[in-house]
Amino acid sequence: MNIFSAVKDAFINDLAIDLGTANTLIYVKGQGIVLSEPSVVAIQTGTGKVMAVGREAKRMLGKTPGDIVAIRPMREGVIADFEVVGKMMKYFISKSQTKRKLVHPRVVIGVPSGVTEVERRAVREAAEQAGATKIHLIEAPKAAALGADIPIDEPAGHMVIDIGGGTTEVAVLSLGGIVISNSIRVGGDKFDEAIMGHLKKYHNLIVGEKTAEELKIKVGSAYPLKTVETMEIKGRDAISGLPRILKIDSVEVREALQETVNKVLDAVRQTLDQTPPELSSDIIERGIVMAGGGSLLRGLSKFISKNTGVPVFLAENPLTCDVLGAGKYLEHIKKYENQIYS
């Protein structure tokens, strides 16, 4: 590296961003992951002023006074509130910068494979509003595959299931590209909503997102557990309006999740059905890799394997695969820029 390159690098913190429905992660070139916070923003309704972002804002969900609203500006993997996402990204990018820079950062952002051109443009414009200059977009399943250290450059088939907060991406990759992909607007948030809907329908109990998520994590599963587990939750009675406590077991939570989990299975089956025979044999031999926070639902890999006949493995770092993969692209940008849509 010559003296001019060294000076230039000292003032540039190139970033890779996993702009997720549930969480945003940032990878800084040469440093690794420097930020992981909820994709939540608290806004003052009258003025539009940002009151809090990330963890602090998430603690306010459902608990804010009348003039402050805590919102999640990303929905189902895409931007639901453009202006707020721009403010959120600007805050996170600023927080992740450790050096004083003379130029704006170059940014790599993961997007669902099924997004429209309008949605891609919205991501670019939000990044520009946040101060980025050169912006590259990488499809989420490809980022997940790179982050899971899958050798996608080989002339062989590799299958990835990437379940985020808002979307599930199922893709077959070979020779550095995506051969087949299916993206559905189902993810960890839909798991939570299914639990909330079940509790209201069968127990007349209204609970918030936080309680539903906790129930999913602690006793939820996609496949029968060895022992039945129970958990006590608190909510509001839908009829009387009074607070109520309910004890619920893992069998009932699994039943509540069944319909949503089946949608993920259908996407996997559809992708397998569309896969060329030559690549199908590779997938049967190598198995399917699962990534994303939604893949942590207990028994999900076993459920998919049992219903497809294909081995399914959980990535080593499922929560960080996407941002690590985007970071790998960032570190070797010249190698990948001709392979990845940017």
Buried (B, 14 or more C-beta within 10 A) or exposed (E): EEEEEEEEBEEBBBBBBBBBBBBBBBBBBEEEBBBBBBBBBBBBEEEEEBBBBBEBBBBBBEEBEEEBBBBBBBBBBBBBBBEBBBBBBBBBBEBBBEEEEEEBBBBBBBBBBBBEEEBBEBBBBBBBBBBBEEBBBBBBBBBBBBBBBBEBBEEBBBBBBBBBBBBBBBBBBBEBBBBBBBBBBBBBBBBBBBBBBBBBEEBBBBBBBBBBBBBBBBBBBBBEBEEEBEBEBEBBBBEEEEEBEBEBEBBBBBEBBEEBBBEBBBBBBBBBEBBEEEBBEBBBEBBBBBBBBBBBBBBBBBBBBEBBEBBBEBBEBBBBBBBBBBBBBBBEBEEBEEBBBB
